[in-house]
């Protein structure tokens, strides 16, 4: 049975091997004309310069936090491995984003050049370059998990062996979450400051097209697509993927604590599902192709063919995996995985319906441009609010069904059923993310296609080429919105599993300091029900309610800070673009080259300055809540943050996606087309939606999980402080 971990290690090597293969294949593609190469080099240098600055800031934060964890372990408040696990989690998360962004910056010009041949050639280059990101994320995550398990299995003592291993491994999830939040927030501020500056001045004031080389913010905008939507997204989904596997493994160790043989199988099951998902994702990746002249529905169908095939195959494989492992109620637990997969598909389809210009909701947002930008904004806000219903109901139904399936549909609420039900919810999250290799490829594809369109416009390629890249870009906007909805949905299930993991960590912390639960129950033998009773965790406890309010507040405060950060950085960008248009003679006639580097510098400095406070707030608040309100307050905080953050994230992502594609719908020639007053109205809507969908919204799912991870890592401090 112990050899299963080597299968997980082999799957990680397979994923990284194919990522390298796709990367080398992409490099063999022709990058195009000298001008195309020059533009791509501008973007590549700007992206790498930004990432270098970001990592300098993040390293300082990581060193400080690791030192704090080291001191805590000296005083017996934490496992001695935590500080190192934290650092490795952050390192691999950053590495995933770095590799994905490096690939994207080399792929954009090659995608534009491939689109000169055919639409399918452009799709193949962009999508398989996106697959490098997907496979790198799953490969590095499984590598980190398998290596850590092998190390800890050797050093951790026999007593509570698997429970201690799995809860310790969860702490590298905090490192991944911390790095992901910096990457998402910093990258989101960067990209949207540049995008807003480029659109407000270029499109609305000077009537020049998107990605026009005369616009000084164009290069910064293209750089932003890479640092925000590729590097940030890669780090984001790395921690979602690893977090779901680790939280479920920890729940499995707890649920089957009385049976060591079964316990080991329950710990390995989520890892094995993820490992098989690598192979099935590869099958799906090779199925993605399209025909020349394909419309949006045909392009979406091409991507759906790959993702749906992978999902169906993993659903079938899950039954085989649990049967082969011989886990109790293997049929029911397998259906929990299917529930997670179906929930992911439904959330994806719902997001597609509300954000794609091929469907009525976004078309109605575009139509509202007839009466100006105010009605575009009102319409988009209403759409975003309505769009929360299907994902919330879907996740709610998925939670109940996954819980019941794992319990054999036993509705009696007791300690044994609760533990098994929570394991079912965790395994549903793993199922939703099991084919991340291909689902992340469809997401990473978007910014590559967007940059390809920018390169085609700035290089002055034939209108037919720009038409093809526009089609690929429009598809990318939809897949990006779908990917954000998918990530948010998986975050909700993962965060729920992390809540239960927090309880287990509190129990271990009590054992470490030699204490029993407050009601006298022995900590080592306490069930989740005993724990809830001991700490009076119920909705009538005012401390829990205060925690819920603080958690809900955190979602709004965090979004307010990141939105204002984008606004401040965008103001500087708008001022700089206006300055260049007014002072550099010949820039509007195309006779003089704008100062692109100045705009890149403004976005870089703005992002570095603005990302620190909201990111650190997400770490400080759970610690302060634990010290002031104790365990009940922390559980309330996590519940409030999860429920409010999930709904707010769906609202922001879908409203922003609809505004973006409403603009694209008008640019296709509807309601007056490019340059019309209707187009300007949708540009304003898109400008408002940019920080919604690319900064604040996607950062919320990291906030939800980071607060959980911080609470888990700081459980020992919370327990010790309240014993004094």
N, C-alpha and C positions, 0 to 999 in steps of 0.2 A: 504493500500500500504506500509506503514511504517513497517509492520510485515515481509516483505520480508527479511529484514536484519537478522531476527532470523532464517530464512531458511539457510542463508549463515553460520550463527554461528553453526547451527545443522550439516551442511555438514562438517565443520571443525572438530567437535567432532567425526563424523563418520570416517573421514580419520585418525585422531589420534588414535581412538579406534582400527581400523583394523591394523594400524601400530604396535600398542602394541601387538595385537593378533599374527601377523606374527613374531614379535620379540620373544615372549614367545614360539611359536611353534619351532622356530629355536633353542632356548636354550635347548629344550628337545631332540634334535638330539644328537647322540653320537659324541664326538669330536675325537674319535679314540684312537690310541696307546699313550703310555706315551711320546714317542718322538714327535708325532704330537702335543700333548698338549704343550710340552715344546717349540717347534718352534712357535706355535701360541701365546704363552705367551710373547716370545721375541718381536714379531711384535706388539702385543697389548701395551706392556709397552713403546716401542719406539714411537709408534704413539701418545699415550697419553702424553708422555713427550714433544714431539714436539708441540702438540696443546696447551699445558699449556704455553710453552714459547711464542708461537705466540700470544696468547690472552693477555699476559702481555704487549707486545709491542702495540697491537691494542688498548687496554684499555687506554693507555697514549694518543694516537692520538685522540681517541674518546672524552676523557675528555677535551682536548685542544679545539677541534672543537665545542663541546657543549658549552663551556664557551664563545667562540667567538659568537655563535648564540644567547646566552643569552644576551650578551652586545648589539648586534644588535637589539634585541627585545626591550631593555630598551630605545634605541634611536628612536624607532618607525620604524626601517628599516625592520622589520620582524614581523610575527605573533608570539605571546608569547608562542605558543605551539610547535614551530619548534624544539627547542633544545631537548625537551622530545621525540618528534616523531622520531627525528634522532637517539637517543639512543635506542629506542625500536626496530627500524628497524634493527640496527646493532646487537642487542641482539638476536632477533629471527632468523636472518640470520646465526649467529654463532651457535645458538642452533640446527638449522636444520643440519648443517654440522657435529656437534658433535654427534648427535644421529645416523646419517647415518654412520659415521666412527666407532662408538662404535659397531654398529650392524655388520659392515663388518669385523672387527677384530675378532669377535666371530664366524662369519659364515664361514671363509675360511677353517679351519681345518674340520669343519662339512661337508662342500661341498666335500672336498677330501675324507672323510670317506664314505659319501653317494655314491660317484662315485665307491667305491669298490663293491657296490651292483649292480648299473646299471647307465647308462647314464642319464636316466630320473630322477632318484633320485637326482643325482648331480645337474641337471638343476633346479629341483623344489626348492632345498634348496638355491641355489645361487640366483635364480630369485626372490623368495619370500622374501629373505633377502634384495635384491635390492629394492623390493617394499616398504620396511620399509622407505627407503630414499625418494622414490617418494611420498608416502602418508604423511610422516612427513613434507615435504616441502610444499605441498598444504594445509595440515591441519593447520600448523603454519601461513602461509600467510593469509588464510581466517580468522583465529582467530584474527590476528593482524588487518586486514582490518575491520572486523565487530565490534570489540571492539572500535576501534578508531572512527568509524562512530557514534556509539552510544554516545560516550563521547562528540565529537564535535557537534553533533546534539543538545545536551543539552545546550552547552555553547556558541556557535557561534550566534551572533545576526541575526535578520531576514533579514536584507538588504544583498543582494547578498549571501544568506545563503549557498546554495549548491556549488556555485563557490568557496567560501572561504574554505568550508569544504574539497572539493576535491583537491584544490591546496595545502592546508595544509597537507593533507594526503600524497601527493606526496613526501613531505620532509622525510618521514620515508623511502622512496625508496632510498634517498641518503645514509642513514645509512646502508641499506642493500647492496647497491652498494659498499660502502667503505669497509665494512667487506668482501664482496665477492672478491674484488680486492686483498686485503691482503692475503686472503685464497688461491686464484688461483695462484697468483704470488709466494708467499712463498712456497705453496705446490708443485707448478710446478718446482721451483728451487730445492727443496729438492729431489723430486722423480727422476728428470732427472740427477742430479749430481750423485746420487747413481747408477742409471741405466747405465749411460755412463761409470762410473768407473768399474762396474761389467762386462760389455760387452767388453770394450776395453782390459782390462787385462786378465780377465778369458777366454773369448771365443777366442780372436784373438792371444793372446800371449802364453796362456798355454793350449789351446784346451780342456778346461773343459766345460761341458754342462751348459746351463742356470739353475739358481737356485741350482747349486751344493753347498752342505754345506761346501765345502773346500774354497769357495770364501768368503773373509771377508765382501764384500759389499752386499752379498745376503740378509741379514736381513734388511739392510738399504733400499735396492731396494723394498722389500716387504712392509716395512713401508711407503715408498714413494707412492706406489700405493694407499694407504689408505688416506694419508694426502693431496695428490694432486687430485686424480681422484674420491675420495668420499667426503671428507670434503670440498675441494675446489669447486667441482662441485655442491654439495648441496647448498652451499652459493651462487654460481653463478646463478643457476636456480631459487632459491628462489627470488632473486631480479628481474630476468626476468619476472617471473610469476606475482609477486606483481606489478611490474612496468607497465606491459601491462594493468592490470585491473584498476590501479589508473589513468594512463594517459587517458584511454578511458572514465572513469567516469568523469574526468575533462573536456574532450572534449564534452561529453554529456551534462554536466551542461552549457557549453558555447553555444552549438548548439541550445538548446531548452530553452534559457534564457527567451524568451518572453512568454513561456507557462509553468507555475510552475508545473502543474500536469504531463505534458509530460516530463518535465525536471527531475523530480524524477524517473520516469520510465527509462529514458535514463541512469541515474546514476546507478540504480540498475541492469540494464540488464547485463553488463559484470560480475558483482558479481554472478548473478544467473546462468549464463552460466558456470562459474567456479565451482559453487556448484553442479550443475547437472553432470558436468564432473567428479567429485569425485566418484559418484555412478557408472557411466559408466566405469571408469577406473578399479574399483573393479571387474566388470563383465569380463573385458578383462584379468585381472591378473589371474583369476581362469581358463581361457581357455588355458593358456600356458602349454603345455606338449609335450613330444616327445616319440619316440620308440627307443629301443636299436639298436645300430649300425647306427643311423641316421648320414648322412653326413652334410656338411655345408648348403646345400640348404634346407634340411629337418629341420635343427635347425633354420635357418633364417625364414622358413615358420611357425615354431611353435611360434616364437615371433611375426611375422607379423599377425598371426591369432588373437592374443590378441589386438595388437595396432590398426589393421584395423577395428576390430569389434567395439572397443570403438569409433573410429573416425566416423564410419558410424552412430552409434547410436546418437552421439552428434550432428551430422549434422541434423538428423531428429528432435531431441529434440529442437534444436535452433528455428525452425519454430514454434513449439508449444509455446516456451517461449515468443517470440516476439508477437505472436498472442494473447496469454493470457494477456500480458502486455498492448496490445492495442496501441503500438507505431506506429506513422505515417510511412507509407511505410515499414511495418514490413516484407513484403516478400523480398523487395530489401535488407534491412539490414541483414536479415537472409542469403541471398546469399553472402553477404560480409564475414560472418563467414565461409561459405562453401569454399569460395575462400582462406581464410587463412588456412583451413584444407588441401585443395588440394595442396597449395603451400608447406606446411610442408611435405606432403607425397612425392611430386616430389623432393624436396631437399634431403630428406632421401634416396630415391631410387637412385638419382644421386650420392650421397656420397657413397652408397653401391656399385654402379657399378665401381666407380673409386678406391675404397680402398679394396674391398674384393678380396681374391686370387682365387675366383671361376670365376672371369671375366678377360677378356684379358688385360686391362690396367695394373693391378698389375702383372699379369703373364709376361708381356713384361718387366716390371722393373726387375723382377727376372731373366729373360733371359739375360738381359744386363750385369748380373754378370759374364758372360763368358769372358768378356773383362776387368774385374777389377772393383774396387770401384768407379773410376772416372765416368765411363759410367752409373753405378747405380745411382749416384747422379745427373748426367745430365738428365737421363731418368725420375727420380722422380720429378725434378724441372719442366720439361716440362709437365708432367702429372698434377702436381698441378696447373700450369698456365692454361692449357686447361680446367681443371675441374671447373674453376670459371664461365664459360659461362652459363651453365644451371641454377645454383642458382641465378645469377644476373638477367638473363632474366626472370626467374620465379618470383622473388621478384618484378621486374619492372612491369610485367603483372598483378601480384596480387595487386599492389598498384593502378594501373589504374582501374582494374575491381572492386575492393572494393570501390573505390571512386565513380565510375559510378553507381554501384548497390545501394549505399546508397542515391544517388541523383535521382533514378528512371531513369537512363541513360539520364539525362538532361546534355548536354555537354556545356551549356552556363556557362561561368565563372563569378560568382558574389559572393557577401559576403555570402548569404544564402547557395548556393551550396558548397562553400568552407568549411564552418563549418560542414555541413552534410557529405561531402566527407571525411573530416579528421576523423570524428566519424566512418565512415565506415572502414577506414584504421586501426584505433585503435581496432575496434571490430574484424577485421580480425586477428590481432595479438593475441587477446584473444582466438579466435577460434583455432589458431595454437597451443596455449599452454593449451587449455581447458582440454585435457586428459593427462596432465603432470604426473599425478599419475602413469600411466603405462609407458609412454615414458621415464621418468626418471628412472623407475625401470629397463628398458632394458639397460640404460646407466650405472647405479650403479652396475648392475650385472657383468659388465666387470672386474673391479679390484678384485671383490670377486673370480671370476673364475681364474684370473691370480694368486692370492695368493694361491688358492687351488692347482694349478699346482706346485707352488713353494714348498708348504708343502709336496705334494706327492713325489717330487724329493728328497727333503732333508730328508724325512722320509724313503726313500728306498722302497716305495710301489711297487707292481707288475707292470710290463710294461703295462699291460692291463689298470690299473687304470690311469697311466700317459697318455696313449693314449686317454682315456675318458676326462681327465682334459685338455689335449691339444686341443681337439675338442671344449670343452667349452670355453677355453681361446681364440682360434681363432675366435669363434663366438663373444666373448666379445670385441676383437679388432675392429671388424666390427661395432658392435652396439655402441661402444664408438665413433668411427669416425662418424657414423650416428647421434648420439646424439649431437656431436659438431656442425655438419652442421645444425641440427635442431635449436640448441641454437643460432647460428649466424644468421640464417634466421629470427627467431623471434625477435632478437635484432634489426635488420634493420627496421622492421615494428614498433616495440615499440619506437625506437629512433625517427622515423618520427612523431609519435604521441606526443612524448615529446617536439619536436620542437614547435608544436602548443601550448602545455601547457606552454612553456616558454613565449610565447606571452601573454597568459592570466595572467601569474604571473607579467609581466611587467605592464599590465593594472592595476592590483590590487595595485602594488607598487606605481603607479602614483596617484591612488585614495587615498592611505594612506597618501601621502605627500601633497595632495591637488592640484595636477597639472593636466593639460590636455595634450593631445598629442602635439608634436612640431608644428603640423599644425593647432592647435586650436580646434580640434575635442574633445568633452567631452569624457574623458577616459571611464567612466561607460557605454557609449552608443557606443563606437567604435567597429567596426567590424575588422576582420583580414585584410581585404583590406585597411581600413583606417589606420591601424597600419603599414602595409608595405609602404604605400605612405608617412606617416608621418616620418618614419625613413629612407626613401629612400633605402629600401631593394630590390636591383635588381643587376644583374650581371655587370652592367656598373658602379656601385659604387666601387671605388678602395678599400675602407675600407672592404667591403664584400669580395672582391677577396683576400685581404691580409688574412682575417680570414679563407677563404677556404684553402689557402696555409698552414697556421699554423696548421689547423686541419689535413690536409693530412700528414704534417711533423710529427705530434704527433704520428700517427700510426707507422711510421718507427722508430722514436727515441725510442718510448716505446719498440718496438720489439727488437731493437738493444741493449737496456739496459738489457732486460731480457735474451736475448740470451747470451750476454757477462757474465751475472751473472751466468748462468748455466755453461759456459765455465770455469770461475774461480773456482767455487765450484767443478766442475768435475776434474779439474787439481789436487786439493788437495786430492780428493778421489782416483784418479789413483796412485798418489805418495804413499798414505797410503796402498793401496792393494799391490803394488809392494814391499813396505817395509816389509809387513807381510809375503809375499811369500818368500822373501830372508832371513828373520831373524828368523822366527818361524820354527824350525826344525820339520819335520814330517807333516807339514800342507798339502802338496800335496799328501802325501800317506794316508791321512785320519787318522793319528795317533795322531794329535794334533788339538785342536779346535781353530779357528781363534778368534781374538778379535773383535767380532761383534759390541760391544758397542762403540768402538772408531770410527768406520765408521758411526754409527748412530749419534754420537756427531758431527762429521765433517759436515754431511749434515744439521743437525739442526742449528748449528752456521752459516753455509754458507747461509742458507735460510733466517734466521733472519736478518743477516747483509745486504743481497742483496735486500730484498724486499722493504725496506723503500723508497729509492729514486724514483724508477719508480712509486710507488703507490702515493706518495705525489705529484709528478709532475702532475699526472692526476687531482689533486685537485687545485693546484696552477695556472696552465695555464689558465683555464676558468675564474678564478677570475681576473688575470692580464689582460687578453684580454678584459674583461668587463670594467675594470678601464681605460685602455689605448685607446681601439678602440670603446667602447660603445656597444649599442645594435646591430648595423649592423655587427660589428666585431664578436660578440659572435655568431650570427646566421650563419655567414660564417664559423666560427670555427666548429660549430656543423655539418654543411653540409659537410665540407671537411673531418672531422673525420669519419662521418657516411659512406660516399661513399668510401673513400680509406680504412678505417678500415674493412669494410664488405668484400671487394674483397680480401684484404691481409689475413684476417682471414680464408676465404674459401681456398685460395691457401695453406696456411701453414698447416691447419688441414688435407687436402686431400693428400698433398705431404707426410706429416709425416705418415699418415695412410697407404699409399701405400708402403712406405719403410718398415714399420713394417710388413705388411702382405706378402711382397715379401720375407722377411727373413723367415717367417713362411712357405711359399710355398716351399722354398728350404729345410727347415727342415723336410718337409713331405716326402722327398726322391727325389725331382725333381732337375735336374741340379747338381747332385753330392751329395746332401744331407748334413747332419750335418758333420762339420769338414773339408769339402772340401774348395778349394780356392774360389769357387763361394759363399759358405756360408759365408766365412770371408768378401767377398766383400759386401754382403747384410747386414752383421752386421755393417759395416761402414756406409752404407746408413741409417740403422735404428738408429744408434747413432746420425747422423746429424738430422734425422727426429724427434727424441725424444723431444727436446725443441721446435721444430716447432709445433707439435700436442698437447703437454701436458703442455707447459708453455706459449709461446708467442701467439700462435694462439687463444686458448680459452680465454686468458685474454683480447683480443682485444674487444670482444663483451661487456665485462664489462666496458672497457675504454670508449667505445662509449656512453653507457648509463650513466656512472658516470659523464662524462663531461656535459651531458645534465642536470642531477640532480643537480650538483654543480651550474650550470648557473641559474637554477630555484630558488634554495635556496638563491643565492646571487643577485637575480634580484633587490631587494630593495637597496642594496649597489650600484649597477651599476647605477640605476636611480638617487639616491641621489648624487652620486659623480659627475655626469654630469650636475646636476642642480646648483652646487656650482659656 
